[in-house]
Amino acid sequence: MREIIFFGDSLTAGYGLASPSMESFPALLQEKINKAGLAYKVINSGVSGDTSAAGLSRIAGVLERPIDVFVLELGANDMLRGLMPQSTLKNLQEILNKVKARHPEVKLLLLGMELPAWVPGERAQGFREVYRKLASDYDMAFVPFLLEGVAGMRHLNLVDGVHPVAEGYQIIANTVWPVLRGLLTYTEEQGI
C-alpha cells in the first residue's frame, strides 16, 4: 500500500477535536480514498504549534519511512507569530528539497495559507506569494487557501477563531479532495 504523509501543524493534527483520528481532515480524506478504492494509507504527521522552522527541524525523522505523496501544510503559525514571509519561504523550500532528495519520485501537494483579508500591507501579500511561488517552482498540486469557506465563520471554528470544529474540517476535506484525488488518479494511471 502506498503512503501519503500529511506534514503540518495543528490544522493537520486536528487540534481541539474530540477524535482527531476520525475527524481531522487527513482522517476524512482517508475515508474518501477508501470509498474511491485507492490503495493509499494516510499518515497524519501534524504537530500543534509547529512553525516552518520547527517542521524543518523534524522533517528528517519523517523521511525515514516510504513516502509516495507528501502533503505540506505549514506557515499559519509563522503568520500568527509575525515572522517574515521570506523566512517561511526559505524553510518550506528546505523541507521540500529534503523530501525530493530522499524520495525523488514523490508527488507533492501544497496546502496554502493566507492572512485574513482585513490584514493590510505587504506581509499579507508576501504570504500569498510564498505559496504560489512554491507551487510553481516545485510543480506541485496546489490548494491556494486551506481554510477557504471556513476561516472567519464562527460556527465552523473553535472559540479561538483559528481552529476548525469537526464541521469545518469536513469542508476542508471537501476542498482538498478534488486536488488530492487528481494527483492520486494520475499516479495510479501512470503506474508510478
C-alpha positions as CSV (number, residue, x, y, z in Angstrom):
1,M,0.0,0.0,0.0
2,R,1.3,3.5,-0.9
3,E,1.6,6.2,1.8
4,I,0.5,9.8,1.9
5,I,2.3,11.9,4.6
6,F,0.4,15.0,5.8
7,F,3.1,17.2,7.2
8,G,1.8,20.2,9.1
9,D,0.7,22.0,12.2
10,S,-2.4,21.9,14.4
11,L,-4.6,22.3,11.4
12,T,-3.3,18.9,10.2
13,A,-3.2,17.4,13.6
14,G,-6.8,18.2,14.3
15,Y,-6.3,20.4,17.4
16,G,-9.4,20.7,19.6
17,L,-11.3,17.9,18.0
18,A,-12.9,15.2,20.2
19,S,-11.4,12.5,17.9
20,P,-8.6,13.7,15.6
21,S,-8.0,10.2,14.4
22,M,-11.5,10.3,12.9
23,E,-12.4,14.0,12.5
24,S,-9.2,15.7,11.2
25,F,-9.1,16.4,7.5
26,P,-6.4,13.8,6.8
27,A,-8.7,11.2,8.5
28,L,-11.6,12.4,6.5
29,L,-9.5,12.1,3.3
30,Q,-8.6,8.6,4.2
31,E,-12.3,7.8,4.2
32,K,-12.7,9.3,0.7
33,I,-9.6,7.4,-0.5
34,N,-11.1,4.1,0.8
35,K,-14.5,4.9,-0.8
36,A,-12.7,5.5,-4.1
37,G,-11.0,2.2,-3.9
38,L,-7.5,3.7,-4.0
39,A,-4.7,1.8,-2.2
40,Y,-3.2,4.6,-0.1
41,K,-2.7,4.9,3.6
42,V,-2.8,8.4,5.2
43,I,-0.2,9.2,7.8
44,N,-1.0,12.3,9.9
45,S,2.2,14.0,10.8
46,G,0.7,17.2,12.1
47,V,2.2,18.7,15.3
48,S,0.3,21.5,17.0
49,G,2.3,24.7,17.3
50,D,4.8,23.9,14.5
51,T,6.2,26.8,12.6
52,S,8.0,26.2,9.3
53,A,11.3,26.2,11.2
54,A,10.0,23.5,13.6
55,G,8.8,21.5,10.6
56,L,12.3,21.8,9.1
57,S,13.9,20.5,12.3
58,R,11.7,17.4,12.4
59,I,11.5,16.5,8.7
60,A,14.4,14.1,8.8
61,G,12.5,11.7,11.0
62,V,9.6,11.6,8.7
63,L,11.8,10.9,5.7
64,E,12.8,7.5,7.0
65,R,9.5,6.0,6.0
66,P,8.3,5.3,2.5
67,I,6.5,8.3,1.0
68,D,4.5,8.3,-2.2
69,V,2.7,11.5,-1.7
70,F,3.9,14.4,0.5
71,V,1.3,17.0,1.6
72,L,2.8,20.1,3.1
73,E,0.7,22.4,5.4
74,L,2.8,24.8,7.3
75,G,3.1,28.5,7.7
76,A,0.0,29.5,9.7
77,N,2.0,29.8,12.9
78,D,4.6,31.8,11.2
79,M,1.9,34.3,10.2
80,L,0.4,34.4,13.7
81,R,3.8,35.0,15.3
82,G,4.7,37.8,13.0
83,L,7.5,36.1,11.2
84,M,8.5,37.4,7.8
85,P,7.3,35.6,4.6
86,Q,10.9,35.3,3.3
87,S,12.0,33.1,6.3
88,T,8.8,30.9,5.8
89,L,9.6,30.5,2.1
90,K,13.2,29.5,2.9
91,N,12.2,26.9,5.5
92,L,9.5,25.4,3.2
93,Q,11.9,25.3,0.3
94,E,14.4,23.4,2.5
95,I,11.7,20.9,3.6
96,L,10.7,20.3,0.0
97,N,14.4,19.9,-1.1
98,K,15.0,17.3,1.6
99,V,11.8,15.4,0.7
100,K,12.8,15.4,-3.0
101,A,16.4,14.4,-2.3
102,R,15.3,11.4,-0.2
103,H,12.3,10.4,-2.3
104,P,12.9,11.7,-5.9
105,E,9.7,10.2,-7.3
106,V,7.4,11.6,-4.6
107,K,4.3,13.5,-5.6
108,L,3.8,16.8,-3.9
109,L,0.7,18.7,-2.7
110,L,0.9,22.2,-1.1
111,L,-1.9,23.5,1.1
112,G,-1.7,27.2,1.2
113,M,-2.5,29.7,3.9
114,E,-3.4,33.3,3.8
115,L,-3.7,36.1,6.3
116,P,-7.3,37.4,6.6
117,A,-8.3,40.0,4.1
118,W,-8.6,42.7,6.8
119,V,-4.8,42.5,7.4
120,P,-3.3,45.2,5.2
121,G,0.1,45.6,3.7
122,E,3.0,43.8,2.2
123,R,3.1,41.0,4.8
124,A,-0.3,39.6,3.8
125,Q,0.6,39.8,0.1
126,G,4.0,38.3,0.9
127,F,2.5,35.2,2.4
128,R,0.1,34.7,-0.5
129,E,3.2,34.9,-2.8
130,V,5.1,32.3,-0.7
131,Y,2.7,29.5,-1.6
132,R,2.2,30.5,-5.2
133,K,6.0,30.6,-5.7
134,L,6.5,27.2,-4.1
135,A,3.7,25.6,-6.1
136,S,5.2,27.0,-9.3
137,D,8.9,26.3,-8.5
138,Y,8.2,22.7,-7.4
139,D,5.4,22.0,-9.9
140,M,3.2,21.0,-7.0
141,A,-0.5,20.2,-6.9
142,F,-1.9,23.2,-5.0
143,V,-4.8,24.3,-2.8
144,P,-4.3,28.1,-2.5
145,F,-6.2,28.6,0.8
146,L,-6.7,25.5,3.0
147,L,-9.4,27.3,5.2
148,E,-11.5,28.5,2.2
149,G,-15.1,28.7,3.3
150,V,-14.1,28.0,7.0
151,A,-11.9,31.0,8.1
152,G,-13.9,33.7,9.7
153,M,-17.1,31.6,10.1
154,R,-17.8,31.4,13.9
155,H,-19.9,28.3,13.7
156,L,-17.2,26.4,11.9
157,N,-14.4,27.3,14.4
158,L,-13.5,26.8,18.0
159,V,-13.8,29.9,20.2
160,D,-10.2,30.8,19.4
161,G,-11.4,31.6,15.9
162,V,-8.4,29.8,14.4
163,H,-9.0,26.1,14.7
164,P,-12.0,24.5,12.9
165,V,-14.6,22.3,14.6
166,A,-15.5,18.9,13.1
167,E,-17.9,20.5,10.6
168,G,-15.2,22.9,9.4
169,Y,-12.8,20.0,8.8
170,Q,-15.5,18.4,6.6
171,I,-15.4,21.5,4.4
172,I,-11.6,21.5,4.4
173,A,-11.6,17.8,3.3
174,N,-14.0,18.6,0.5
175,T,-11.8,21.4,-0.6
176,V,-8.6,19.3,-0.6
177,W,-10.2,16.1,-2.0
178,P,-10.5,17.1,-5.7
179,V,-6.9,18.2,-5.9
180,L,-5.6,15.1,-4.0
181,R,-7.9,12.8,-6.0
182,G,-6.5,14.2,-9.2
183,L,-2.9,13.6,-8.0
184,L,-3.7,10.0,-6.9
185,T,-5.6,9.1,-10.0
186,Y,-2.7,10.5,-12.2
187,T,-0.2,8.4,-10.2
188,E,-2.4,5.3,-10.5
189,E,-2.8,5.8,-14.3
190,Q,0.9,6.3,-14.8
191,G,1.8,3.3,-12.7
192,I,4.1,5.5,-10.6
